[in-house]
């Protein structure tokens, strides 16, 4: 029995294209894998701040120093999010493009979970090594414009390359994408057409995830 973690980063609720396509993906996935479970982490809710206490706790740990009580509590919250992420067997990320990149809450989430000794390691001999291995991930991405490879818009895409890069850094080698674009540039009829196409694609690809 596998556990899927769906990380939902749009605050737009049912108006979110990425969320609707991801929900179709997960519905089809559960139909095909009825013994599996899905946990949804909505980043519009509470996730730990990677604030001064958490940063201080991190560096005390790296330097072999003792945490204060407040630093210990902040670091435990970080470790709890890391454990939730690593405990999942499969990852689904639904992500809108904001200002050519990702929502700030998703960046905050990665700042929390991408930690030395937990999701990656470093050795002077071998360099960086990802510690989250053997798990597939699917990115469900919505963008208002069009950013296909080998087009002028591709240079502005800081969403898909960042997500593939950060997941690769922590050990993912199986990262697939479902892209919904354009959701604004072509008007509402084109947006609905692209969403409908993405939902069909998502339902089909979920069967073998």
C-alpha positions as CSV (number, residue, x, y, z in Angstrom):
1,X,0.0,0.0,0.0
2,X,1.6,3.3,-1.1
3,X,1.1,6.7,0.4
4,X,0.8,9.7,-2.0
5,X,1.5,13.2,-0.7
6,X,-0.2,15.9,-2.7
7,X,1.4,19.3,-2.1
8,X,-1.1,22.0,-3.2
9,X,0.4,25.5,-3.6
10,X,-2.4,27.6,-5.1
11,X,-4.6,29.6,-2.7
12,X,-7.4,29.9,-5.4
13,X,-9.4,26.9,-4.3
14,X,-11.7,25.4,-6.9
15,X,-10.7,28.3,-9.3
16,X,-7.2,26.9,-9.5
17,X,-6.4,25.1,-12.8
18,X,-3.4,23.2,-11.3
19,X,-5.6,22.0,-8.4
20,X,-8.4,20.8,-10.6
21,X,-6.1,18.8,-12.8
22,X,-4.3,17.4,-9.8
23,X,-7.6,16.3,-8.2
24,X,-8.6,14.5,-11.5
25,X,-5.2,12.8,-11.5
26,X,-5.6,11.7,-7.9
27,X,-9.2,10.5,-8.4
28,X,-8.0,8.3,-11.3
29,X,-5.0,7.2,-9.3
30,X,-7.2,5.9,-6.4
31,X,-9.5,4.2,-8.9
32,X,-6.5,2.3,-10.2
33,X,-4.8,1.8,-6.8
34,X,-7.7,1.4,-4.4
35,X,-5.5,0.2,-1.5
36,X,-3.3,3.4,-1.6
37,X,-3.9,6.6,0.3
38,X,-3.5,10.3,-0.5
39,X,-2.7,13.1,2.0
40,X,-3.1,16.6,0.8
41,X,-0.9,19.3,2.2
42,X,-2.4,22.7,1.5
43,X,0.4,25.3,1.7
44,X,-2.2,28.0,2.2
45,X,-2.5,26.6,5.8
46,X,0.1,26.3,8.5
47,X,3.7,25.3,7.7
48,X,6.7,26.1,9.8
49,X,8.4,29.4,9.3
50,X,12.1,29.0,8.5
51,X,12.7,32.0,10.7
52,X,15.6,33.2,12.9
53,X,15.0,30.5,15.5
54,X,14.9,27.7,12.9
55,X,18.0,29.1,11.2
56,X,19.8,29.4,14.5
57,X,18.8,25.8,15.4
58,X,20.1,24.5,12.1
59,X,23.5,26.1,12.5
60,X,23.8,25.1,16.1
61,X,23.2,21.5,14.9
62,X,25.8,21.8,12.1
63,X,28.4,23.2,14.5
64,X,27.7,20.5,17.2
65,X,26.3,23.1,19.7
66,X,23.3,22.7,22.1
67,X,19.9,24.1,21.1
68,X,18.1,26.5,23.3
69,X,14.6,25.3,24.2
70,X,13.0,27.7,21.7
71,X,15.5,26.7,18.9
72,X,14.7,23.0,19.7
73,X,11.0,23.6,19.3
74,X,11.5,25.4,16.0
75,X,13.8,22.7,14.7
76,X,11.4,19.9,15.7
77,X,8.7,21.6,13.6
78,X,11.1,21.5,10.6
79,X,11.9,17.9,11.2
80,X,8.2,17.1,11.4
81,X,7.7,18.5,7.9
82,X,10.7,16.7,6.5
83,X,9.4,13.4,8.0
84,X,6.0,13.9,6.4
85,X,7.6,14.5,3.0
86,X,10.0,11.5,3.3
87,X,7.3,9.2,4.6
88,X,5.4,9.5,1.3
89,X,6.0,6.9,-1.4
90,X,5.0,9.3,-4.2
91,X,4.7,13.0,-4.6
92,X,2.2,15.1,-6.5
93,X,2.8,18.9,-6.7
94,X,0.1,21.2,-8.1
95,X,1.7,24.6,-8.8
96,X,0.6,27.8,-10.5
97,X,3.2,30.1,-12.1
98,X,3.6,33.3,-10.2
99,X,5.8,36.0,-11.8
100,X,7.5,33.4,-13.9
101,X,8.3,31.3,-10.8
102,X,6.6,29.5,-8.0
103,X,4.3,30.8,-5.2
104,X,6.3,32.0,-2.2
105,X,4.6,29.5,0.1
106,X,6.0,26.7,-1.9
107,X,9.5,28.3,-1.9
108,X,9.1,28.5,1.9
109,X,8.2,24.8,2.0
110,X,11.3,23.9,0.1
111,X,13.4,26.1,2.4
112,X,12.0,24.1,5.3
113,X,12.5,20.6,4.0
114,X,15.8,20.9,2.0
115,X,18.2,20.4,4.9
116,X,21.6,18.8,5.1
117,X,21.6,15.4,6.8
118,X,17.9,15.0,6.1
119,X,17.2,15.4,2.4
120,X,20.7,15.8,1.1
121,X,24.3,15.2,2.2
122,X,27.7,16.7,1.2
123,X,31.1,15.2,1.1
124,X,34.3,16.9,-0.2
125,X,35.0,13.7,-2.2
126,X,31.6,13.1,-3.8
127,X,29.9,16.5,-3.5
128,X,26.2,16.7,-2.9
129,X,24.0,13.6,-2.7
130,X,20.2,13.5,-2.6
131,X,18.8,11.4,0.2
132,X,15.2,11.1,-1.0
133,X,15.5,8.3,-3.5
134,X,13.3,5.7,-5.2
135,X,10.2,7.9,-5.3
136,X,8.3,9.2,-8.4
137,X,6.9,12.7,-8.6
138,X,4.4,14.4,-10.8
139,X,4.2,18.2,-11.4
140,X,0.9,19.6,-12.3
141,X,1.7,23.1,-13.6
142,X,-0.6,25.9,-14.7
143,X,0.7,29.0,-16.4
144,X,-1.2,32.1,-17.8
145,X,1.1,32.4,-20.8
146,X,3.0,29.9,-23.0
147,X,6.5,28.8,-22.2
148,X,7.1,25.7,-24.3
149,X,10.8,24.7,-24.9
150,X,12.5,26.3,-27.9
151,X,10.1,29.3,-27.9
152,X,10.9,32.9,-26.8
153,X,8.8,32.3,-23.7
154,X,11.0,29.5,-22.5
155,X,13.6,31.9,-21.1
156,X,11.0,33.2,-18.6
157,X,10.0,29.8,-17.3
158,X,11.5,29.7,-13.7
159,X,8.7,27.4,-12.5
160,X,9.3,24.0,-14.1
161,X,13.1,24.1,-14.2
162,X,13.3,25.1,-10.6
163,X,11.0,22.3,-9.4
164,X,12.9,19.7,-11.5
165,X,16.2,21.1,-10.2
166,X,15.3,21.2,-6.5
167,X,13.7,17.7,-6.6
168,X,16.7,16.4,-8.5
169,X,19.0,17.9,-5.9
170,X,17.4,15.9,-3.1
171,X,17.4,12.7,-5.0
172,X,14.4,12.4,-7.4
173,X,15.2,10.9,-10.7
174,X,11.6,10.2,-11.9
175,X,9.8,13.5,-12.3
176,X,7.0,13.9,-14.8
177,X,5.0,17.0,-15.7
178,X,1.5,17.8,-16.8
179,X,1.3,21.4,-18.1
180,X,-1.8,23.6,-18.5
181,X,-1.1,26.7,-20.7
182,X,-2.2,29.3,-21.5
183,X,-4.8,29.9,-18.8
184,X,-5.0,33.7,-19.4
185,X,-3.3,34.7,-22.7
186,X,-5.8,32.9,-25.0
187,X,-9.0,33.9,-23.2
188,X,-11.5,31.8,-21.2
189,X,-12.4,29.4,-24.0
190,X,-8.8,28.4,-24.7
191,X,-8.2,28.1,-20.9
192,X,-11.1,25.7,-20.5
193,X,-10.0,23.7,-23.5
194,X,-6.4,23.4,-22.2
195,X,-7.7,22.4,-18.7
196,X,-10.0,19.8,-20.3
197,X,-7.1,18.4,-22.3
198,X,-4.9,18.3,-19.2
199,X,-7.6,16.5,-17.1
200,X,-7.9,13.8,-19.8
201,X,-4.1,13.4,-19.8
202,X,-3.9,13.4,-16.0
203,X,-6.5,10.7,-15.7
204,X,-4.7,8.5,-18.1
205,X,-1.2,9.0,-16.8
206,X,-2.4,8.5,-13.2
207,X,-3.2,4.8,-13.9
208,X,0.5,4.0,-14.1
209,X,1.9,6.3,-11.5
